[in-house]
Amino acid sequence: MKTLKLVQPPGIRSTGGVHVPIEVDATKTRGESDFVRDLKYFCKKYGLEHAYKSIAIELTAIVERAKEGTLTYDERSSKCGTVCQIKSQPGVLEARLETTTYGDKSLYVRLFFSEPEDFELILLLGTLFKEDFPVGKDQQNLHAGKCQARGDAWITSRT
């Protein structure tokens, strides 16, 4: 199996001001894109089914900004719309959304995607709601690993 690798520098497509195509349904499980399945799963897990539509709208806005290349690459920022590389996974980037408080939890919503070095596109890999540190860091690394595996399967099927 091949490993999904990022075009260099990381984030150049989603932050470079140039329009690129988006692959939303590239990774699927049981006929549904993993991006959408993840969103539904986390909304249900945290009892946020009522907020699904508003979170989906916010995610769609971030995806559109990525497609237009208007996100900002910044490893240290936690602002909405910033992109950084997931250190534990060579082919995964994350875009940060607004921090959301539901009940007594702060949830950090993340969009995981890739900018494959051999394809001129942005590949959506998944969505994550994570909790505060240190639990959130473990949640992020686990889900980023799943997204890397999705990307590896995608790149293997294309080459």
N, C-alpha and C positions, 0 to 999 in steps of 0.2 A: 504494500500500500504506500502511496506517495504521501508526503507531508505538505500541507498547505503552508505556503510562505508568503509574507507580505512584500509588495512592491516597496522599494526604498525611495525616499525616507517614509517611515510609517505615517499614515494619515494623509498622504499627498493628494489622493483623489477626493476625500471627503472635506478637505480643508483648502484645496488649491484653487478654488474659484472657477473650475471648469466642469461643465455638465458631463456626467457619466451615467451609464445605465445601472439600474438596480436589479438584482436577482432576488426576488422576495420568496419565491416558491422553490428555490434550488434544493433545499433540504426538506424532505417530507417524511412524516411517519403516519402511516395509515391514511394517506391521501390528503393530509392537511399540513400546511407549512409549519415547520418547527417554531418559527417566529410567533405565529398565532397560537399554536398549542401551548407554548411557554406562557404567553400572556394569560390565557384562560386558566392554566394550572395555578399560577401565582395569585391571580384574583380570587380563585376558589380557596386556596390554601390560607390566605389572610382574610377571608370573609369580605372581599371587596368586589363581589359580583356587580353590585350597584354602581361601582366606579369604573367598570370595564370600558365603557364607551369613552369617558373623558381621558382615561389613560391611553387608550388606543389612538385618540385624536392627537395627544401629545407625542406619542411615538411616531405617528405618521408625519407630523411636522418635523421631527428630527430626521426621519428618513428623507424627506423632501430636501431639507437643508444639506444633508450628506450628498444627495444626488446633484445638487447645484454647487457643491464644493464650498459651502459657506459656514461649516463648523470650524472650531478653533482647536488646534493641537496644543495641549498643555498638560504635561505630566503631573503638575502640582495643583491644578485648579479643580475645584469641585463644582464649578458653575455649570448650569444647564447648557448643553451644546458644546461642551469640551470633549475632546477625543484623547485617549491615551492608549498605549499598547499594554496588553496584559502580559506582565513579565514572565509568568509561568507557561505561556503558550505562544509559540513563534508566529502563528498565523491569525491571532485574534486581537481585534481592537474593541474598545468600549466607548460608547457615547453616553454621557451622563444626562439624565433628565432631572427635573426638579425633585428635591427631597420631599416626601409626602409623609404626613403624620396621620396614622389611623389608629384610633384608640390610644393606647399607651406606647405604641411602637413608631419609631421613625423608620421609614422604608426608603431605600435608595434604589430607584428604578434605573436599570442599565439596558442598553441595546448593544448586543454583541454582533460584530460583523467583521468582514475581512476585505482586503483589497489585494486579491491574488496577483502575484508577480507576472503570471503568464496570460492573464485575461484583463481586458480593459473594462472592469466593472466593479461594483460594490456588491458583495455577497452577504445577505442577511443570514445570521446564524442562530440567533436566539434572543430572548428577553429574560431579564432577571430582576426580581425584587430581593434586595438583601437587607439584613438588619444591621444594627450598629456593630462596630468592632468589639471583640475579636470574632464573634460568630459570623458576621457579614463577610469577613475576609475568607473564611473557610467556605462559605456558601459561594462566593465569587469564584474561587479557584476550582471548586468542584464543577460548577456550571460552565466555566471557561474551558475546562477539559472536555466536557461533552460537546461544546461548540467546536473545539479544535477537531474532535473526532468526526463531527458532521462535515466540516470543511475538508478533512482528509479524504473522506468517502466521496465528496463532490469532486475534488481535484483528480482522484484516481479514476472516477468514471468518465472524465473528460480527456484524459491523456493515455 
